[in-house]
Amino acid sequence: MDQTAFLIGFSVMAIASLVIYATGGKNFPARHHTLMHAAVPFIAATAYLAMAFGFGNLLSDNGSTVYLARYADWSITTPILLAGLVMLAFHEQGKPGEMGGFLTAIIVLDVMMIITGLISSLAETATAKWIWYLWSCAAFLGVIYLLWGPLRAMAAARGNALAAAYNKNVALLTLVWFIYPIVFLVGPEGLKIITDPTSVWAFLVLDIIAKVFYAFYAAANLEKALRNGKQPGALR
């Protein structure tokens, strides 16, 4: 267990949560994005603190450590990030219940992706491990389809400014999220090409990008979209 990485993760996430809220927009429509993005690193900080103290760290029969707090973190924070993208795509518009339908579908797929990934890490046989890993990847592809298909089209219908913000946000998040299953694949829970400490540090870097850097990046893109949206024809 690399306690240093966990303590750094806790410190960075805890401070980031405060900074994101302090510097974020407090007025509608930026307010709920500020609250959501501030909550994400706070949840992550809790998970890193739990891992630092060894709570929920399971040692499997093959010698690898499964960090249950990490999966608990992902099962809460990733739906929040996806909810922010869905709300950006709709931008307070759409038919009654339509946004709720997209939120339900994408969050269910996302949570199933996390749960099946956890099952893969706990599987005792290679066959079961890779079946569950591939099923997790299938759920992930479902999330990607919704983000880049109907939701992207929905954002485009809201005008050029919001479409640009959505495209930038979803591109960064998709890129980072594609790396997570790769680290899992080559890590101790998968092919064991890299060591446990290496995977811990890799996930820490990814978490900082996806939960801290992305929060400021998404806020800047939303602010720019709202500012440009005041211009004639920028938003419809």
Backbone as CSV, one residue per row, in Angstrom:
resi,resn,N_x,N_y,N_z,CA_x,CA_y,CA_z,C_x,C_y,C_z
1,MET,0.841,-1.200,0.000,0.000,0.000,0.000,0.874,1.247,0.000
2,ASP,0.601,2.161,-0.909,1.376,3.387,-1.004,0.627,4.495,-0.273
3,GLN,0.888,4.628,1.035,0.151,5.583,1.851,0.444,7.019,1.443
4,THR,1.664,7.282,0.961,2.013,8.642,0.542,1.085,9.127,-0.568
5,ALA,0.864,8.287,-1.568,-0.017,8.663,-2.679,-1.435,8.919,-2.190
6,PHE,-1.904,8.088,-1.246,-3.262,8.265,-0.728,-3.388,9.570,0.061
7,LEU,-2.376,9.902,0.848,-2.425,11.138,1.623,-2.327,12.362,0.720
8,ILE,-1.517,12.254,-0.336,-1.462,13.348,-1.319,-2.815,13.492,-1.998
9,GLY,-3.415,12.363,-2.364,-4.732,12.402,-2.991,-5.764,13.046,-2.088
10,PHE,-5.752,12.684,-0.808,-6.681,13.291,0.146,-6.474,14.801,0.227
11,SER,-5.226,15.223,0.359,-4.921,16.653,0.518,-5.334,17.448,-0.719
12,VAL,-4.957,16.944,-1.895,-5.273,17.657,-3.144,-6.777,17.750,-3.331
13,MET,-7.484,16.653,-3.112,-8.929,16.645,-3.324,-9.655,17.537,-2.317
14,ALA,-9.233,17.500,-1.058,-9.882,18.310,-0.023,-9.715,19.800,-0.309
15,ILE,-8.493,20.202,-0.647,-8.229,21.611,-0.945,-8.960,22.024,-2.219
16,ALA,-8.942,21.152,-3.223,-9.598,21.468,-4.495,-11.087,21.683,-4.314
17,SER,-11.708,20.890,-3.452,-13.135,21.036,-3.215,-13.463,22.430,-2.701
18,LEU,-12.663,22.906,-1.776,-12.879,24.248,-1.227,-12.633,25.334,-2.272
19,VAL,-11.563,25.168,-3.041,-11.215,26.177,-4.050,-12.257,26.223,-5.160
20,ILE,-12.722,25.066,-5.594,-13.731,25.021,-6.662,-14.999,25.748,-6.227
21,TYR,-15.412,25.506,-4.978,-16.628,26.181,-4.505,-16.388,27.680,-4.326
22,ALA,-15.215,28.042,-3.781,-14.926,29.455,-3.507,-14.829,30.280,-4.784
23,THR,-14.294,29.690,-5.835,-14.072,30.436,-7.072,-15.181,30.240,-8.108
24,GLY,-16.066,29.281,-7.879,-17.107,28.978,-8.857,-18.252,29.968,-8.831
25,GLY,-19.033,29.978,-9.912,-20.184,30.866,-10.014,-21.254,30.491,-9.004
26,LYS,-21.854,31.505,-8.383,-22.882,31.264,-7.365,-24.280,31.627,-7.858
27,ASN,-24.381,32.129,-9.075,-25.671,32.525,-9.620,-26.128,31.533,-10.681
28,PHE,-27.427,31.477,-10.883,-27.996,30.627,-11.928,-27.530,31.128,-13.299
29,PRO,-27.155,30.215,-14.246,-27.251,28.759,-14.192,-25.943,28.051,-13.807
30,ALA,-24.934,28.829,-13.382,-23.642,28.209,-13.055,-23.621,27.597,-11.657
31,ARG,-24.579,27.999,-10.802,-24.530,27.599,-9.401,-24.538,26.087,-9.209
32,HIS,-25.447,25.378,-9.880,-25.528,23.936,-9.649,-24.297,23.212,-10.194
33,HIS,-23.667,23.769,-11.238,-22.424,23.166,-11.732,-21.309,23.330,-10.697
34,THR,-21.263,24.500,-10.031,-20.267,24.733,-8.991,-20.442,23.750,-7.839
35,LEU,-21.678,23.568,-7.402,-21.948,22.662,-6.295,-21.578,21.223,-6.646
36,MET,-21.913,20.799,-7.859,-21.626,19.424,-8.270,-20.128,19.177,-8.381
37,HIS,-19.423,20.116,-9.004,-17.984,19.922,-9.203,-17.205,20.067,-7.896
38,ALA,-17.733,20.822,-6.928,-17.085,20.908,-5.619,-17.310,19.630,-4.822
39,ALA,-18.457,18.999,-5.042,-18.769,17.760,-4.315,-17.889,16.601,-4.763
40,VAL,-17.528,16.566,-6.037,-16.768,15.444,-6.592,-15.427,15.245,-5.884
41,PRO,-14.552,16.252,-5.783,-13.280,16.021,-5.078,-13.458,15.803,-3.578
42,PHE,-14.553,16.328,-2.997,-14.799,16.073,-1.579,-15.057,14.580,-1.343
43,ILE,-15.839,13.984,-2.227,-16.091,12.548,-2.150,-14.796,11.771,-2.380
44,ALA,-14.014,12.210,-3.361,-12.743,11.549,-3.651,-11.792,11.657,-2.461
45,ALA,-11.780,12.811,-1.791,-10.923,12.985,-0.618,-11.294,11.973,0.461
46,THR,-12.592,11.739,0.631,-13.050,10.755,1.617,-12.534,9.362,1.272
47,ALA,-12.598,9.019,-0.013,-12.118,7.710,-0.452,-10.614,7.568,-0.233
48,TYR,-9.858,8.606,-0.561,-8.404,8.537,-0.380,-8.038,8.441,1.101
49,LEU,-8.806,9.112,1.951,-8.546,9.020,3.386,-8.808,7.596,3.875
50,ALA,-9.882,6.986,3.379,-10.198,5.605,3.755,-9.092,4.657,3.303
51,MET,-8.601,4.842,2.070,-7.535,3.974,1.561,-6.239,4.178,2.333
52,ALA,-5.973,5.421,2.755,-4.757,5.699,3.532,-4.766,4.949,4.861
53,PHE,-5.956,4.811,5.465,-6.079,4.098,6.736,-6.303,2.603,6.553
54,GLY,-6.399,2.172,5.296,-6.560,0.756,5.031,-7.970,0.234,5.132
55,PHE,-8.969,1.145,5.222,-10.353,0.712,5.329,-10.851,0.202,3.975
56,GLY,-11.336,-1.027,3.945,-11.883,-1.579,2.712,-10.837,-2.056,1.732
57,ASN,-9.591,-2.141,2.152,-8.531,-2.652,1.279,-8.472,-4.176,1.411
58,LEU,-8.838,-4.886,0.359,-8.892,-6.335,0.395,-7.689,-6.940,-0.322
59,LEU,-7.028,-7.869,0.326,-5.909,-8.584,-0.291,-6.449,-9.870,-0.906
60,SER,-6.372,-9.955,-2.239,-6.904,-11.125,-2.935,-5.934,-12.299,-2.839
61,ASP,-6.403,-13.464,-3.263,-5.580,-14.678,-3.191,-4.332,-14.594,-4.066
62,ASN,-4.409,-13.795,-5.144,-3.254,-13.693,-6.040,-2.264,-12.616,-5.599
63,GLY,-2.514,-12.008,-4.436,-1.573,-11.039,-3.893,-1.864,-9.589,-4.218
64,SER,-2.839,-9.312,-5.095,-3.171,-7.931,-5.444,-4.154,-7.360,-4.430
65,THR,-4.143,-6.038,-4.296,-5.041,-5.361,-3.365,-6.197,-4.735,-4.132
66,VAL,-7.407,-4.984,-3.642,-8.607,-4.374,-4.229,-9.057,-3.275,-3.274
67,TYR,-9.116,-2.045,-3.775,-9.471,-0.889,-2.948,-10.961,-0.601,-3.111
68,LEU,-11.757,-1.081,-2.163,-13.205,-0.913,-2.253,-13.616,0.559,-2.215
69,ALA,-12.863,1.374,-1.458,-13.188,2.804,-1.370,-13.063,3.475,-2.736
70,ARG,-12.137,3.006,-3.551,-11.959,3.560,-4.897,-13.213,3.328,-5.745
71,TYR,-13.761,2.126,-5.668,-14.960,1.809,-6.447,-16.185,2.550,-5.898
72,ALA,-16.230,2.713,-4.575,-17.321,3.490,-3.976,-17.256,4.937,-4.451
73,ASP,-16.052,5.478,-4.484,-15.826,6.838,-4.996,-16.318,6.952,-6.429
74,TRP,-15.862,6.067,-7.295,-16.229,6.132,-8.706,-17.737,5.981,-8.917
75,SER,-18.376,5.145,-8.099,-19.805,4.896,-8.283,-20.651,6.110,-7.930
76,ILE,-20.061,7.064,-7.200,-20.780,8.296,-6.846,-20.325,9.470,-7.703
77,THR,-19.005,9.617,-7.871,-18.486,10.801,-8.555,-18.715,10.780,-10.065
78,THR,-18.569,9.615,-10.687,-18.755,9.583,-12.143,-20.203,9.902,-12.553
79,PRO,-21.228,9.423,-11.817,-22.586,9.862,-12.158,-22.781,11.372,-12.016
80,ILE,-22.115,11.971,-11.015,-22.233,13.429,-10.853,-21.641,14.152,-12.055
81,LEU,-20.467,13.697,-12.502,-19.838,14.315,-13.671,-20.706,14.134,-14.917
82,LEU,-21.290,12.958,-15.064,-22.172,12.708,-16.211,-23.429,13.558,-16.126
83,ALA,-23.969,13.726,-14.927,-25.155,14.559,-14.754,-24.868,15.996,-15.182
84,GLY,-23.646,16.474,-14.882,-23.274,17.818,-15.313,-23.260,17.951,-16.819
85,LEU,-22.784,16.924,-17.507,-22.772,16.950,-18.976,-24.187,16.883,-19.540
86,VAL,-25.032,16.070,-18.938,-26.422,15.977,-19.408,-27.129,17.314,-19.237
87,MET,-26.947,17.959,-18.097,-27.583,19.255,-17.859,-27.036,20.320,-18.799
88,LEU,-25.752,20.220,-19.128,-25.177,21.169,-20.075,-25.777,20.957,-21.459
89,ALA,-25.955,19.703,-21.840,-26.527,19.401,-23.152,-27.949,19.923,-23.276
90,PHE,-28.730,19.808,-22.209,-30.119,20.278,-22.240,-30.218,21.772,-21.951
91,HIS,-29.367,22.279,-21.097,-29.346,23.682,-20.702,-30.746,24.184,-20.345
92,GLU,-31.344,23.503,-19.369,-32.649,23.880,-18.819,-33.775,23.840,-19.851
93,GLN,-33.580,23.109,-20.935,-34.603,23.015,-21.965,-34.944,21.545,-22.223
94,GLY,-35.808,21.304,-23.188,-36.203,19.942,-23.519,-37.593,19.619,-23.019
95,LYS,-38.145,18.531,-23.486,-39.484,18.115,-23.099,-39.489,17.599,-21.661
96,PRO,-40.630,17.723,-20.961,-40.716,17.222,-19.581,-40.349,15.735,-19.501
97,GLY,-39.463,15.403,-18.614,-39.058,14.024,-18.421,-37.960,13.558,-19.349
98,GLU,-37.662,14.321,-20.387,-36.661,13.884,-21.356,-35.272,13.841,-20.735
99,MET,-34.923,14.894,-19.991,-33.612,14.906,-19.357,-33.511,13.802,-18.313
100,GLY,-34.622,13.560,-17.595,-34.625,12.495,-16.606,-34.375,11.133,-17.221
101,GLY,-34.902,10.925,-18.428,-34.681,9.665,-19.120,-33.229,9.455,-19.473
102,PHE,-32.587,10.505,-19.974,-31.166,10.412,-20.312,-30.317,10.229,-19.051
103,LEU,-30.665,10.967,-17.988,-29.923,10.835,-16.741,-30.001,9.409,-16.198
104,THR,-31.196,8.856,-16.221,-31.380,7.496,-15.716,-30.564,6.495,-16.528
105,ALA,-30.668,6.588,-17.839,-29.984,5.631,-18.714,-28.470,5.705,-18.553
106,ILE,-27.919,6.908,-18.561,-26.464,7.034,-18.547,-25.897,6.720,-17.164
107,ILE,-26.634,7.044,-16.100,-26.155,6.744,-14.753,-26.234,5.244,-14.472
108,VAL,-27.299,4.586,-14.944,-27.407,3.133,-14.770,-26.250,2.430,-15.477
109,LEU,-25.975,2.822,-16.707,-24.855,2.224,-17.441,-23.535,2.484,-16.729
110,ASP,-23.374,3.691,-16.234,-22.127,4.058,-15.564,-21.922,3.250,-14.282
111,VAL,-22.960,3.169,-13.461,-22.845,2.419,-12.209,-22.610,0.934,-12.488
112,MET,-23.279,0.400,-13.506,-23.047,-0.989,-13.879,-21.608,-1.204,-14.343
113,MET,-21.050,-0.206,-15.010,-19.657,-0.273,-15.437,-18.730,-0.395,-14.223
114,ILE,-19.003,0.381,-13.176,-18.174,0.350,-11.972,-18.352,-0.969,-11.224
115,ILE,-19.601,-1.401,-11.075,-19.877,-2.636,-10.322,-19.255,-3.848,-11.012
116,THR,-19.432,-3.938,-12.321,-18.858,-5.078,-13.041,-17.338,-5.020,-13.057
117,GLY,-16.774,-3.811,-13.021,-15.320,-3.688,-12.892,-14.844,-4.214,-11.550
118,LEU,-15.618,-3.923,-10.495,-15.279,-4.436,-9.175,-15.375,-5.964,-9.148
119,ILE,-16.423,-6.498,-9.754,-16.570,-7.958,-9.806,-15.387,-8.583,-10.539
120,SER,-14.945,-7.925,-11.616,-13.789,-8.416,-12.365,-12.547,-8.462,-11.487
121,SER,-12.369,-7.427,-10.684,-11.179,-7.380,-9.820,-11.231,-8.433,-8.720
122,LEU,-12.441,-8.852,-8.335,-12.599,-9.842,-7.266,-12.676,-11.271,-7.782
123,ALA,-12.858,-11.438,-9.103,-13.029,-12.778,-9.675,-11.795,-13.638,-9.417
124,GLU,-12.029,-14.902,-9.100,-10.935,-15.801,-8.750,-10.347,-16.526,-9.959
125,THR,-11.120,-16.662,-11.028,-10.610,-17.345,-12.221,-10.399,-16.339,-13.347
126,ALA,-9.461,-16.661,-14.226,-9.151,-15.764,-15.341,-10.348,-15.596,-16.267
127,THR,-11.070,-16.678,-16.499,-12.230,-16.607,-17.399,-13.272,-15.647,-16.867
128,ALA,-13.618,-15.788,-15.592,-14.611,-14.898,-14.988,-14.120,-13.454,-14.987
129,LYS,-12.841,-13.264,-14.677,-12.274,-11.912,-14.630,-12.446,-11.191,-15.965
130,TRP,-12.111,-11.872,-17.060,-12.146,-11.195,-18.342,-13.550,-11.089,-18.912
131,ILE,-14.433,-11.982,-18.552,-15.836,-11.840,-18.952,-16.436,-10.591,-18.306
132,TRP,-16.198,-10.429,-17.009,-16.727,-9.258,-16.315,-16.032,-7.972,-16.759
133,TYR,-14.754,-8.054,-17.069,-14.044,-6.875,-17.572,-14.632,-6.419,-18.903
134,LEU,-14.875,-7.363,-19.801,-15.450,-7.019,-21.107,-16.871,-6.501,-20.964
135,TRP,-17.616,-7.059,-20.001,-18.981,-6.582,-19.784,-18.956,-5.155,-19.230
136,SER,-17.979,-4.859,-18.389,-17.792,-3.499,-17.885,-17.472,-2.544,-19.039
137,CYS,-16.620,-3.001,-19.948,-16.277,-2.183,-21.120,-17.493,-1.955,-22.006
138,ALA,-18.389,-2.950,-22.087,-19.609,-2.804,-22.881,-20.486,-1.702,-22.298
139,ALA,-20.610,-1.671,-20.971,-21.379,-0.613,-20.320,-20.735,0.747,-20.571
140,PHE,-19.405,0.781,-20.536,-18.677,2.023,-20.801,-18.951,2.527,-22.219
141,LEU,-18.978,1.616,-23.174,-19.272,2.012,-24.556,-20.686,2.552,-24.675
142,GLY,-21.607,2.033,-23.861,-22.960,2.572,-23.846,-22.976,4.014,-23.362
143,VAL,-22.178,4.298,-22.339,-22.055,5.665,-21.839,-21.487,6.580,-22.931
144,ILE,-20.449,6.096,-23.594,-19.815,6.888,-24.653,-20.795,7.167,-25.791
145,TYR,-21.601,6.163,-26.144,-22.586,6.357,-27.209,-23.572,7.476,-26.848
146,LEU,-24.078,7.460,-25.630,-25.036,8.486,-25.231,-24.389,9.871,-25.213
147,LEU,-23.138,9.936,-24.750,-22.447,11.230,-24.687,-22.182,11.805,-26.075
148,TRP,-21.724,10.948,-26.983,-21.298,11.421,-28.298,-22.406,11.331,-29.359
149,GLY,-23.491,10.657,-29.040,-24.595,10.524,-29.977,-25.725,11.488,-29.673
150,PRO,-26.777,11.016,-29.017,-27.953,11.868,-28.785,-27.691,13.097,-27.927
151,LEU,-26.853,12.991,-26.914,-26.606,14.160,-26.065,-25.803,15.227,-26.793
152,ARG,-24.859,14.819,-27.605,-24.092,15.784,-28.398,-25.002,16.485,-29.399
153,ALA,-25.936,15.742,-29.992,-26.897,16.346,-30.912,-27.808,17.322,-30.177
154,MET,-28.170,16.971,-28.946,-29.005,17.844,-28.127,-28.284,19.153,-27.837
155,ALA,-26.990,19.054,-27.510,-26.203,20.259,-27.228,-26.082,21.130,-28.470
156,ALA,-25.912,20.491,-29.623,-25.799,21.244,-30.879,-27.069,22.034,-31.165
157,ALA,-28.210,21.492,-30.738,-29.485,22.171,-30.967,-29.653,23.399,-30.079
158,ARG,-28.801,23.526,-29.062,-28.893,24.671,-28.155,-28.090,25.871,-28.652
159,GLY,-27.376,25.708,-29.751,-26.617,26.815,-30.311,-25.119,26.566,-30.281
160,ASN,-24.399,27.380,-31.027,-22.958,27.176,-31.194,-22.166,27.295,-29.896
161,ALA,-22.554,28.249,-29.046,-21.782,28.483,-27.823,-21.866,27.295,-26.879
162,LEU,-23.064,26.806,-26.616,-23.223,25.670,-25.723,-22.675,24.390,-26.339
163,ALA,-22.841,24.255,-27.642,-22.309,23.074,-28.328,-20.793,23.012,-28.182
164,ALA,-20.127,24.161,-28.309,-18.670,24.205,-28.174,-18.244,23.814,-26.761
165,ALA,-18.970,24.327,-25.760,-18.650,24.000,-24.372,-18.843,22.507,-24.111
166,TYR,-19.948,21.975,-24.585,-20.218,20.551,-24.384,-19.156,19.695,-25.065
167,ASN,-18.819,20.026,-26.297,-17.836,19.232,-27.049,-16.467,19.237,-26.372
168,LYS,-16.053,20.378,-25.851,-14.764,20.458,-25.164,-14.784,19.624,-23.885
169,ASN,-15.866,19.758,-23.121,-15.955,19.026,-21.858,-16.004,17.523,-22.069
170,VAL,-16.849,17.086,-22.997,-17.003,15.649,-23.206,-15.735,15.044,-23.815
171,ALA,-15.017,15.818,-24.620,-13.783,15.313,-25.231,-12.721,15.043,-24.168
172,LEU,-12.543,15.981,-23.242,-11.541,15.797,-22.192,-11.918,14.631,-21.279
173,LEU,-13.173,14.604,-20.849,-13.593,13.554,-19.934,-13.513,12.178,-20.591
174,THR,-13.882,12.101,-21.851,-13.808,10.819,-22.563,-12.365,10.334,-22.681
175,LEU,-11.465,11.244,-23.024,-10.053,10.890,-23.165,-9.496,10.326,-21.860
176,VAL,-9.774,11.020,-20.762,-9.261,10.572,-19.467,-9.907,9.254,-19.055
177,TRP,-11.209,9.155,-19.255,-11.913,7.937,-18.842,-11.482,6.714,-19.642
178,PHE,-11.028,6.906,-20.859,-10.542,5.772,-21.646,-9.255,5.192,-21.060
179,ILE,-8.508,6.010,-20.314,-7.248,5.546,-19.753,-7.477,4.683,-18.514
180,TYR,-8.551,4.931,-17.789,-8.827,4.162,-16.569,-8.857,2.651,-16.821
181,PRO,-9.670,2.159,-17.779,-9.686,0.700,-17.993,-8.359,0.150,-18.504
182,ILE,-7.557,1.009,-19.134,-6.234,0.562,-19.592,-5.322,0.334,-18.386
183,VAL,-5.357,1.277,-17.422,-4.557,1.113,-16.207,-5.025,-0.127,-15.442
184,PHE,-6.338,-0.327,-15.376,-6.871,-1.537,-14.736,-6.360,-2.783,-15.448
185,LEU,-6.366,-2.740,-16.774,-5.966,-3.897,-17.578,-4.520,-4.298,-17.315
186,VAL,-3.620,-3.314,-17.259,-2.192,-3.627,-17.098,-1.774,-3.680,-15.637
187,GLY,-2.685,-3.306,-14.725,-2.359,-3.259,-13.308,-2.450,-4.604,-12.613
188,PRO,-2.267,-4.599,-11.293,-2.269,-5.849,-10.522,-3.606,-6.571,-10.519
189,GLU,-4.707,-5.851,-10.781,-6.022,-6.484,-10.843,-6.276,-7.127,-12.207
190,GLY,-5.366,-6.832,-13.171,-5.505,-7.377,-14.516,-4.327,-8.245,-14.907
191,LEU,-3.518,-7.740,-15.855,-2.413,-8.523,-16.394,-1.140,-8.456,-15.548
192,LYS,-1.138,-7.578,-14.531,0.010,-7.451,-13.615,1.286,-7.013,-14.326
193,ILE,1.136,-6.169,-15.331,2.309,-5.629,-16.031,2.962,-4.528,-15.189
194,ILE,2.153,-3.765,-14.473,2.685,-2.734,-13.585,2.362,-3.118,-12.140
195,THR,3.124,-2.573,-11.206,2.955,-2.915,-9.794,1.792,-2.134,-9.172
196,ASP,1.423,-2.554,-7.971,0.340,-1.876,-7.257,0.670,-0.401,-6.994
197,PRO,1.855,-0.055,-6.474,2.162,1.368,-6.261,2.090,2.189,-7.553
198,THR,2.542,1.606,-8.651,2.483,2.318,-9.932,1.046,2.582,-10.344
199,SER,0.181,1.591,-10.170,-1.221,1.779,-10.534,-1.893,2.795,-9.617
200,VAL,-1.513,2.800,-8.338,-2.071,3.776,-7.399,-1.729,5.196,-7.831
201,TRP,-0.470,5.417,-8.187,-0.058,6.748,-8.640,-0.720,7.112,-9.975
202,ALA,-0.872,6.126,-10.857,-1.524,6.383,-12.146,-2.973,6.801,-11.944
203,PHE,-3.690,6.088,-11.076,-5.079,6.441,-10.793,-5.173,7.806,-10.101
204,LEU,-4.188,8.136,-9.279,-4.184,9.440,-8.613,-4.084,10.565,-9.637
205,VAL,-3.167,10.422,-10.587,-3.015,11.443,-11.632,-4.303,11.570,-12.447
206,LEU,-4.875,10.428,-12.816,-6.123,10.449,-13.580,-7.245,11.112,-12.786
207,ASP,-7.329,10.800,-11.494,-8.365,11.389,-10.650,-8.213,12.904,-10.558
208,ILE,-6.982,13.372,-10.439,-6.754,14.821,-10.353,-7.189,15.505,-11.652
209,ILE,-6.896,14.876,-12.780,-7.304,15.457,-14.063,-8.826,15.435,-14.203
210,ALA,-9.442,14.283,-13.895,-10.878,14.111,-14.122,-11.743,14.849,-13.110
211,LYS,-11.218,15.081,-11.899,-12.065,15.629,-10.844,-11.679,17.039,-10.407
212,VAL,-10.428,17.417,-10.646,-9.981,18.756,-10.249,-9.772,19.631,-11.480
213,PHE,-8.833,19.238,-12.341,-8.590,20.035,-13.547,-9.862,20.171,-14.376
214,TYR,-10.589,19.075,-14.527,-11.818,19.108,-15.326,-12.841,20.087,-14.749
215,ALA,-12.909,20.205,-13.433,-13.870,21.120,-12.813,-13.612,22.562,-13.244
216,PHE,-12.340,22.979,-13.211,-12.007,24.347,-13.623,-12.170,24.514,-15.135
217,TYR,-11.797,23.484,-15.872,-11.922,23.507,-17.336,-13.387,23.621,-17.742
218,ALA,-14.252,22.812,-17.132,-15.677,22.830,-17.457,-16.316,24.157,-17.066
219,ALA,-15.904,24.712,-15.919,-16.445,25.994,-15.466,-16.068,27.114,-16.434
220,ALA,-14.827,27.091,-16.906,-14.374,28.111,-17.854,-15.140,28.002,-19.174
221,ASN,-15.370,26.772,-19.628,-16.110,26.581,-20.878,-17.563,27.018,-20.739
222,LEU,-18.175,26.724,-19.591,-19.561,27.154,-19.371,-19.656,28.669,-19.305
223,GLU,-18.725,29.301,-18.589,-18.725,30.761,-18.486,-18.584,31.399,-19.866
224,LYS,-17.690,30.847,-20.678,-17.503,31.374,-22.034,-18.767,31.191,-22.871
225,ALA,-19.424,30.032,-22.725,-20.641,29.766,-23.484,-21.749,30.737,-23.088
226,LEU,-21.886,30.976,-21.786,-22.925,31.896,-21.322,-22.638,33.322,-21.768
227,ARG,-21.367,33.681,-21.772,-20.989,35.027,-22.211,-21.222,35.196,-23.703
228,ASN,-20.796,34.207,-24.495,-21.005,34.278,-25.934,-22.470,34.104,-26.314
229,GLY,-23.213,33.436,-25.424,-24.623,33.210,-25.691,-25.452,34.470,-25.678
230,LYS,-24.900,35.522,-25.093,-25.616,36.805,-25.079,-25.570,37.505,-26.423
231,GLN,-24.647,37.026,-27.262,-24.533,37.612,-28.601,-25.630,37.060,-29.499
232,PRO,-26.156,37.854,-30.427,-27.234,37.397,-31.302,-26.824,36.146,-32.075
233,GLY,-27.669,35.115,-32.005,-27.434,33.906,-32.799,-26.506,32.902,-32.146
234,ALA,-25.895,33.275,-30.992,-24.979,32.330,-30.352,-25.728,31.202,-29.688
235,LEU,-26.839,31.552,-29.071,-27.699,30.544,-28.461,-29.086,30.666,-29.070
236,ARG,-29.705,29.533,-29.285,-31.069,29.578,-29.826,-32.039,29.132,-28.740
